[in-house]
Amino acid sequence: MYDEMRFPVTAEMVMLPAYRNDEACYKLSGFYAFLLNVLHECGRKSRDEDFHITANFMAKLIEGYFGVAVNHDPLFMRFLELSESGFNAAWQQGVKEAGEVFDIDINRINILPCFSTHPPKQKKMESKEQYFRETGCLQSEIILDGAGNLIDGYTSYLLAKAHGLFSVPVRYGRRQIIRASHKKGGKVYAWELPGLLVGRVSVGEKLIVRTSRGLRTVAVAEVEEYAGQEPEPLRMAIRKPRARREAA
């Protein structure tokens, strides 16, 4: 079952047919399905394939969700122990799906104001339209964050809508922004990180960024997951400064 889980999981999907009329079994199966769905979503967002779920971890998770301590209930802890393989399978499937392309109902995609208030230039849309007509494919990937918000591929989304496509290929991804200043205590500005730097920049590091006056070096004050919080498109950070070579 764990190799072919389809999310979201329901009670009916994890119950044995012989017990479907048993109310207590149905409730327990529903609770188990709920936990699988939570772990699948957490795995998809964290992308941590090395994380291993134990019964004790689940007891803490349940206490955090419901405010009920279960670690002193031996029968319930045994249930969690027996379910560990299913919990880990759900987590790992979420991690795997984070980088995979899959089809989704286009109406489930959320469009943030940073996209809807800044439509692509006509020339760009015409180029994307021509590619679509010639190949039947969308030229740019549609990328969503963990909440289903579009973070890249707005032109493909608009084309799909214009051509009446009901489902589109998407994958999950991340975008990050930094808030940084040119000098200590100075005014803080925002830049977007390129893909190669996502998840690799820490507060206090220096980055080379593009400004209206050319390339400048800034000190990073904050690193944030991008969720459309900036009303205007951001300039891109370029790279980390190269390490200086010591004199021989």
DODO-305024 format. One record per residue: residue in one letter; x negated, z, y negated of N, C-alpha, C in turn. Coordinates in steps of 0.2 Angstrom, whole numbers, plus 2048, in hexadecimal, padded with zeros to 3 digits. Layout:
DODO-305024
AXZYXZYXZY;...
This chain:
DODO-305024
M7FC8008068008008007FC8007FA;Y7F68047FA7F28057F47EF7FE7F2;D7EE7F97F67EA7F37F47EF7EF7F0;E7F57F07F17FA7EB7EE7FF7EE7EA;M7FD7F47E68027F77E28047F37DC;R80A7F37DA80D7EF7D58107F47D0;F80D7F47CA80F7F97C58147F67C0;P8187FA7BD8198017BF81C8037C6;V81A8087C981C80A7CF82380E7CF;T82780D7D482E8117D482E8157DA;A83381A7DA83381E7E083581A7E6;E8398157E683B8117EB83480D7EE;M83080C7EA82A8087ED82580D7F1;V8258137F08218187F382481C7F9;M82B81B7FA82F81F7FF82F81B805;L82F81F80B83181C81183881B812;P83A815814842814814846819817;A84381C81C84782282084982881C;Y84582981684682E81284A82D80B;R84C82780B84F825804856828802;N85982B80785F82F80685E836805;D85883880685683F8058548417FD;E8588457FA8578467F38518497F1;A84E84E7F58488517F484284C7F4;C8428487F983D8437FA83D83E7F5;Y84383C7F38448377ED84183A7E7;K8428407E583F8437DF8388447E0;L8358467E682E8467E682B83F7E6;S82E83A7E982B8337E882B8317E1;G8318337DD8318317D682B8347D2;F82A83A7D482483E7D081E83B7D2;Y81D8397D88178367DB81682F7D7;A81B82B7D781B8257D38198267CC;F81C82B7C981A82C7C281382E7C1;L8108327C58098337C580482D7C6;L8068297CB8038227CC80381E7C6;N80981E7C280981A7BC80581C7B7;V8058237B68008267B17F98257B2;L7F78257B87F08247BA7EE81D7B9;H7F28197BB7F18117BA7F08107B3;E7F48137AF7F38117A77ED8147A5;C7EB81B7A77E581E7A57DF81A7A7;G7DF8187AD7DA8147B07D980D7AC;R7DE80A7AA7DE8047A67DB80579F;K7DD80B79C7DA80C7967D380F796;S7D181379B7CA81579B7C581079E;R7C780C7A27C28087A67BC80B7A9;D7BD8117AB7B88157AE7B98157B6;E7B58107B97B680F7C07B28147C4;D7AE8187C17AB81E7C47AF8247C5;F7B48257C17B882B7C17BC82C7C8;H7BB8327CA7BF8347D17C48397D0;I7CA8387D27CF83C7D17D08417D7;T7D08487D57D184D7DA7D88507D9;A7DA8557DE7E08587DE7E085D7D8;N7DA8607D77D98657D17DA8617CA;F7D785B7CA7D88577C47E08567C3;M7E38547C87EA8537C77EE8597C5;A7EC85F7C87F08657C67EF8667BF;K7E98657BC7E88667B57EC8607B1;L7EC85A7B37F08557B07F88577B0;I7FA8597B580185B7B68038617B1;E7FE8667B17FF86B7AC7FF8697A5;G7FB8647A37FB86179D80185E79B;Y80485A7A080A85679E81085A79E;F81185F7A38178637A381786A7A2;G81086C7A081087379F8118787A4;V8108767AA81187A7B080B87A7B5;A8098807B68038817BA8058807C2;V80187C7C580387B7CC7FD87C7D1;N7F887E7CE7F287F7D27F28867D7;H7F788A7D67F88907DA7FD88F7DF;D8008887E08058877E58028837EA;P8008867F07FC8837F580087C7F8;L80687C7F980A8777FB8098717F6;F80A8727F080986D7EB80286A7EB;M7FD86F7EB7F686C7EB7F58687F1;R7F886A7F77F78667FD7FA85F7FC;F7FF85E7F88028587F77FE8547F2;L7FA8577ED7F68547E97F08517ED;E7ED8567F27E78547F67E984E7FA;L7EF84E7FD7F18488017F28427FD;S7F38427F77F483D7F27EE83A7EF;E7E883D7F07E283B7EC7E18347ED;S7E18317F37E082A7F47E48257F0;G7EB8277F07EF8237EC7EE8247E4;F7EC82A7E27EB82B7DB7E48277D9;N7DF8277DD7D98237DB7DA81C7DC;A7DE81A7E07E08127E17E48107DA;A7E88147D87EC8127D27E78127CC;W7E38177CB7DE8177C67D98117C6;Q7D680F7CC7D280A7CD7D58037CC;Q7DC8037CD7DF7FC7CC7E07FB7C4;G7E18017C17E28017BA7DB7FE7B7;V7D68017B97CF7FF7B77CE7F87B8;K7D07F57BE7CF7EE7C07D37EA7BB;E7D97EC7BA7DE7E77B67DB7E77AF;A7D87EC7AD7D67EC7A57D27E67A4;G7CE7E37A87CA7DD7A77CD7D67AA;E7D37D77AD7D57D17B07DA7CD7AC;V7DB7C77AD7E07C37AA7E77C37AE;F7EC7C57AB7F37C57AE7F87C27AA;D7FE7C07AC8037BE7A88087C47A6;I80B7C37A080F7C879D8157C579A;D81A7C87998207C679581E7C678E;I81E7C078B81C7C078481F7C477F;N8257C67818297CB77C8277D277D;R8227D37828207DA7838197DB77E;I8177D677B8117D67778137D9770;N8107DE76E8117E076780C7DD762;I80F7DB75C80B7D875780A7DD751;L8047DE7508027E374A8037E0744;P8047E373E8057E07377FE7DD735;C7F97DF7387F27DB7367F27D4738;F7F67D373D7F77CC73F7FD7C873C;S8037CC73C8097C873A8097C7732;T8057CB72F8057CA7277FF7C5725;H7FB7C372A7F67BE7297F67B872E;P7FA7B472D7FB7AE7327F57AA731;P7F37A77377ED7A37387ED79D733;K7E879A7317E879472D7EB78E730;Q7EE78A72D7F17847307EC780734;K7E677E7317E177A7357DF77D73B;K7DF78473B7DD7877427E3786747;M7E97877457EF7877497EF77F74C;E7EE77B7477EE7747497E977274F;S7E377574E7DE7747537E077775A;K7E377D75A7E57817607EB77D763;E7F077A75F7F57767617F3770765;Q7EE76D7627EB7677657E876876C;Y7E576E76C7E27707737E7771778;F7ED7747767F277677A7F577077D;R7F776B7787FA76577A7F676177F;E7EF76177E7EB75D7827E9760789;T7E976778A7E776A7907ED76E793;G7F277078F7F87747927F677B792;C7F077D78F7EE78478F7ED787788;L7ED78D7887EC7907817E4791781;Q7E278F77B7DA78F77A7D779677A;S7DB79B7767D87A17767DB7A677A;E7D77AB77D7DA7B07817DF7B577D;I7E47B777F7E87BC77C7E67C377F;I7E47C777B7E17CE77D7E57D377A;L7E77D877E7EB7DE77C7E77E477D;D7E97E97797E67F077A7EA7F477F;G7E97FA7807EC7FE7857F47FF784;A7F67FF77D7FD80077B8017F977B;G7FE7F477D8017ED77D8017EA776;N7FD7EC7727FC7E976B7F77E376C;L7F97DD7697F47D87697EE7D9764;I7E87D97677E27DA7637DE7D4762;D7E07CE7667DC7C87657E17C2768;G7E07BC7657E47B77687EA7B5765;Y7EB7B775E7F17B675B7F37AF75B;T7EF7AA75A7F07A375A7F47A1760;S7F17A37667F47A276C7FB7A576D;Y7FC7AB76B8027AE76B8077AA767;L8067A876180A7A475D80C79D760;L80779A76380879376680D79476C;A80C79A77081079B77681779C774;K8187A076E81F7A176B82279A769;A81E79676682079076382278B769;H81F78B76E82178777482578A779;G82879077782D79377C82B796782;L82479878282279B7898247A278A;F8277A378F8297AA7918247AF793;S81F7AC7968197B17988137AE796;V80E7B27958077AF7938027B3797;P7FC7B07987F67B479B7F37B8796;V7F27BE7987EF7C37937EA7C7797;R7E57CB7937E17D07977E17D6792;Y7DF7DB7947DE7E17907D77E178D;G7D67E47877CF7E47857CF7EA77F;R7CA7EA77B7C97EF7767C67EB770;R7C87EE76A7C47EC7647C37F3761;Q7BD7F375D7BB7F975A7B97F8753;I7BA7FC74E7B87FC7487B3802746;I7AF8017417AB80673F7AD807737;R7AC80E7357AC80F72E7A581272D;A7A280F72879B81072679A80F71F;S79481271D79281271678B80F715;H78A80D70F78380A70D77E80F70C;K78081570A77C81A70977F82170A;K77C82670C77F82D70D78382F708;G78983170A78E83370579182E701;G7908287027928226FE799820701;K79C81B6FE7A38196FF7A3816706;V7A881770A7A98157117AD80F712;Y7AA80A7157AD8037167AE80271E;A7B37FD71F7B47FC7277B27F5729;W7AF7F572F7AD7EE7327B07EE739;E7B17E873C7B27E87437AC7E7747;L7AC7EA74D7A67E97517A77E2755;P7A27DE7567A27D975B7A37DB762;G7A57D77667A67D976D7A07DC771;L79A7DA76F7947DD7727927E4770;L7957E676B7947ED7687997F276A;V79F7EF76C7A57F476E7A37F9773;G7A47FF7717A280477679B806776;R79780377179080477178D80776B;V79180976678F80B76079281275F;S78D81775C78F81E75B78E820754;V79282575279182874B78A82974A;G78882874478182974277C823743;E77E81E74777A81874877A814742;K77580F74177580A73C77780473F;L77B80073B77C7F973D77B7F4737;I77A7EE7397797E97347807E5733;V7837E572D78A7E272D78A7DD727;R78F7D97277907D47237947D671D;T7927D57177967D77117967D170C;S79A7D370679B7CD7017947CB6FE;R78F7D06FF7887CF6FC7837CD701;G7857CB7077817C970D7807CF712;L77B7CF71677A7D471B7777DA718;R77A7E071A7787E67187787EB71E;T7747F071E7737F57237777FB721;V77C7FE72578080372477F809729;A78180F72778181572C78981672E;V78981673579081773879381E737;A79981F73479C8257337A1827738;E7A582173A7AA82273F7AA81C743;V7AC81D74A7AE81774E7B5818750;E7B98137507C08137517C380D756;E7C780F75A7CB80975E7CF806759;Y7CF7FF7597D37FB7547DA7FA756;A7DE7FC7527E57FC7547E97FA74E;G7E77F574A7EA7F27457EB7F673F;Q7E67FB73E7E78007397E47FD732;E7E17F87327DE7F572C7E37EF72A;P7E57EF7237EA7EA7217E77E3720;E7E17E371F7DD7DD71E7D87DB724;P7D77D57257D27D372A7CB7D6728;L7C77D972D7C17DC72B7BB7D772C;R7B57D87297AF7D572A7AC7D8730;M7A87D47337A57D673A79E7D9739;A79D7DF73D7967E173D7927DC741;I78B7DC7407877D77437847D9749;R77F7DE74877B7E174E7787E774C;K7757EB7507717F074F76A7EE74C;P7677F27487607F074575B7F074B;R7577EB74A7517EB75074C7F074F;A74A7F37547457F975473F7F6751;R73C7FA74D7367F87497307F974E;R72B7F574E7257F57537207FA74F;E71D7FE7547188027517127FF750;A70E80074B7087FD74A7037FF74F;A6FF7FA7516FA7FB7576F4800754;
